[in-house]
Amino acid sequence: MQKYKIAVLDDYQDVAKSYADWTVLSEYADIKIFTDHLHQENEIVNRLMPFDIICVMRERTPLTASLLIQLPNLKLIVSTGARNRSIDLVAAEKLQIEVRNTGYLGHGALELTWALLMAIAKHIPQENANLRAGGWQHMVGNDLKGKTLGILGLGNLGAQVAAVAKVFEMDVIAWSENLTTEKAEAGGARYVEKKTLFEESDYLTVHMVLSDRSKGIVGADDLALMKTTAYLINTSRGPLVDENALIKCLQENKIAGAALDVFDKEPLDADHPFRTLKNVLATPHIGFVTQDTYQLFFNDIVKVLEEWLPQHSKN
């Protein structure tokens, strides 16, 4: 029996094999795991041309229509998470490429949001570096109690962020295009206009779905409204914030700092300003990179393939 060729993409930490038993697929498939990331479409096509099945980690490698049409062998895409906006589902359907998804655990983004917010507020990275260098009490931390947390996008995650803020006795305000006073109150926040959100927030955290409408929803004019003592936190999607405007804002110290887990281009270029700006706390998109989430992702991928492969076995 001829075996299917399966590509597992963007396994940055080289851990896919440690979270699931891929050997159960050996009768039907040969599996190749890639730990690096390619940006250029022609490079991606050349790599994926031989494969019948592609397993993608969230939105690390977008599968656009122009890319999919160049992969005539492709029959199945398995994506981690309940949805993946970087896969052109219309093109996949036209090309008769099946798309399956795994389950998802959403607590990682909530936990990282607060980890980043507290780390940048309390200057934890700087104080840790200072202590390791032999120093002691180098900076003065900021408070959370009594301060205003602004939430841009009060969906499920935003409401969870609001609930945690209440534990710290923060004043929570929120805005999004479809948010109402009643919905904000139900989500644990006070509704304000967008201008007020940026003017009054001591900490402003972004929790919106990226779409054509929301791309760049935080622009230069919005950043200019923020207090010089305020912090911006983004664990949602990089393009929600105008990156060039944010870089300029941070370079000129117009706000106190930014804590970022997501970026326009990932992985970040080696010389990107976010890697060196002193008022930036940056992590490499690790909100969903947790033990429990990876356990679910990779085991679900194997389960999907265990079901699919025998039904489509090659003769």
N, C-alpha and C positions, 0 to 999 in steps of 0.2 A: 504494500500500500504506500502510495506517495504521501509524504508528510507535508502539512502546512508549515509555512514560514511565518513566525511571529516576531515582531519587533516591540520591545518595551522601551519607551523613550524617556529621556531626561531623568534617569534614576541617579540624581546628583550624588547621593551618599552611598551608592552601591549597596542598597539594603533590600531590594525587591526579593531576592532569594531567601533572605532571612525571615521575612514576614509571612511567607506562604510556601506550601509544598508544591512546587511547579513540576515535580517528577511525575505526578499523576497524569500529566498531559503528554508524556514522552511517546506514547504509542501513536499519537496523532500529529505531533508537531515538534519542530525544532525551534528553539527560542533563543533570541539574541537580545541581550540587554545592553542599552547604550547609557553610559554615565555622563557623557558630554552633551552640550547643547549646540545646535546649529541655527544660525539666523537666516542665512541666504536660501531662497526658495530652490535654486538650482542644486545646492548642496544637499538639501533635504530630499529632493526628488531622487537624486543619484543614490542616496543612502537607502531610501525606502522602496525603490523600484522592484526589488525581488520579493517583497513581502506580501503575504495574503492577508495578514491581520496586523493591526497596529494598536498598541495599548498606550494611551496618553495619560500623563499626570496633569490633571486640571487643565490650565490654559497655557502651559509652558511652550508647547509647539502648536500654533494655530493651524488648523487644517482648512484652508481656504478652498474656494471653488477652483481657482487656477492651479493649486497644488494637487487636489484630488483628481482632476481630469488627466493628470500626467502619471497616475498610478493605476495602470490597467489591471494589475493583479489583485488589487485591494478588494476584499470582500466584507471585511468586518472591522469596525473601530470600537474599542472598548475604552471608555473614558471614566476616570475616577470622579465621583461626585454625581449628584442627581441631574445636573445640567452643565453644559459646557458651551458658552456663547462663542467660543473661538472655533467651533466646528460648523461649517456651512452645511446645515441639515438639508436644505433644499437641494444643493448640489449632490450631496450624498445619496439622496433618494433618487434623483434623476440618473445617477450612475449605478444604481442598484447596490449601493454599499450600505450594509446594515450598521446601525449605531446602537450600542448597548451602554448602560451606565451602572455604576456601583452605588452602594449606599454612601451616606455622608454623616459626619459628626460635626456639629457647628460650634462646639464649645471652645475650640482652639483659638478662634479669632477673638472671642470675648476675653479670654484669659490673656492673650498677648496684648490686646489693647490696653488693659490695665497694667500689665507688666511694663510696657513702654512708657505709659503716662507717668507711672510712679517713678520709674528709673530716671526719666528726664527731669521730673520735678525735684527729686531728691539728689540729683547729680551723682547717681550711683556709679556709672562708668568712670567718671573723673575721680571720685573718692577712692574707688577700688584701685585705680592706677596709681594714685598718690600714696596710698597705704603700701602697695607693693614696692614703691620706690623709697620707702622708709619714712614717708610723711605722716601727718596726723591732722585731721580736720582742716581741710583746705578751702571748702566752700560752705555757704549757708543755704540749706534746702528751702523749698517752697512748701506752703501748706495746701491741703485739700479742703479741710473743714471751712465752711463759710464762703468758699470760692465758687465761681460759676462755671459749670460744665455745659458747653454748647454741643448739641448733637445734630449733625447735618444728615438727616435721614433716620426717622424714628420707626423703622420696621422691627422685625423680630429681634435682630441683634442690637439695634439701637435701644430698644426697650430694656433689654438685658443689661446694657451698659448703664442705663438710667437707674436701674434697680440697685446696682452696685454703688453708684454715686450717692444714693440715699444713705447707705451704710456710713459713708464718710461725711454725711450731713452737708452735702454740696447743694447748691441751687442749680436745678437742671432746666435748661431751656432748649428748644428744638425748633427746627424749620425744615420743610421740604415743600416742593411745589403742590402736593396734594394733601398736605397735613392741615388739619383743622384744630380748633381749640379743644374740641371734645376728644378727638383722636390723640392729641398730645397728652391730655390729662389721663386718658386710659393707659397711655404708654409710660406714665410716670414723669412727665415733663410739662413745662409751661410753654405754650405756643408763642413765638415771636416772629416778626418779619425777618427776612434774610439779613437785612442791614443791621438790625439790632443783634442778631445772633453773632455776627462778626465783631461788633462794637463792644459787646458786654462780656463775651466769653474770656475766662482766664485760661481755660483749656478747651480747645475745639476739636472734636473727633468726627471723622468722616465715615459714614456707614450707608452708602448708596450702591445700587446696582449700576454697573457701567453700561451705558447705551449711547446712541447718537445724541439724545437729548441731554444726558447728564455729563457727557464728556466736557471737561473744562469748566464745570459748574463752580469751581473755586478759581477765580481769576485774579488778575493784578489789582483790580478795583476792590475786590473783597478783602484781599490780604492787607491792603492799605488802610482798611477800617479797623484792623486788630490793634489791641494794646501792644505797646512795646514790651510788656511783661508777659504776654500771652504765648501759649504753645499750641502748635498744630499737630494732631496725631492722625495718621492715615494708615489703616490696616485693611482697607477695602480694595481699591484699585488705583494704580498710579495716575492714569489719565483723567481721573476726576478732578485733579488739581493741575493747573497750568504749571508745568515743571519749570520752565524758564523764569516765569514770574516768581515762583517760590525760591528758586536759587538766588535771584537778584535781591529778593526781600531778606533772605538769610545773610547774604554777603554784606548787605548794608545794615544789618542788625535792626531791622524794622520790627521784628518780633523776637522774643527770647530764644525760640528754637523750634525744631520740628522733630518728631519721632515718626519714622517711616518704615514700613515693612513692604511697601509696594512701589513700583516704578514704571515709567513709560516703557523702557526697554529692560528686559531681564534675560540673563544676569546683567548687572550694571557693568559698563565699560570700566576698565582698570583705572582710567584717569577721570572718572566722573566726579564732579564737585561734592556730591553727597558722601563720597568716601573720605573726604578731608575736611569739610567744614566743621569747625569746632562746636557750632551750635546745632548740629544734627546728630541724632541717635538713630542709626540705621541698622536694620536686620534684613537678611536675604530671603524675604517672602516665606516666613516660617510659621505663619498663623495656623495653617492646617498641618504643619509638619510635626505631628505628635505620635507617640507610640500607639495609642488606641486608634487614631485615624488611619495610620499606615496599616495597622493590623486589619482593619475593615477593608481598606482599599484593595490591598493585594490579595486577600482571601476572596473578596468578591470578584476580582478579575478572574482568578482561577476557577471559581464556581461558574461564571459566565462561559468560560472556554470549555469547561467540562461538559456543560450542557450543549453547547453549540457544535463542537468538533465532531462528535459521533454522528450527529444529524446531517453533517455536510462532509463526511469523509470522502477523500479522494480515492478513486479506483486505480 
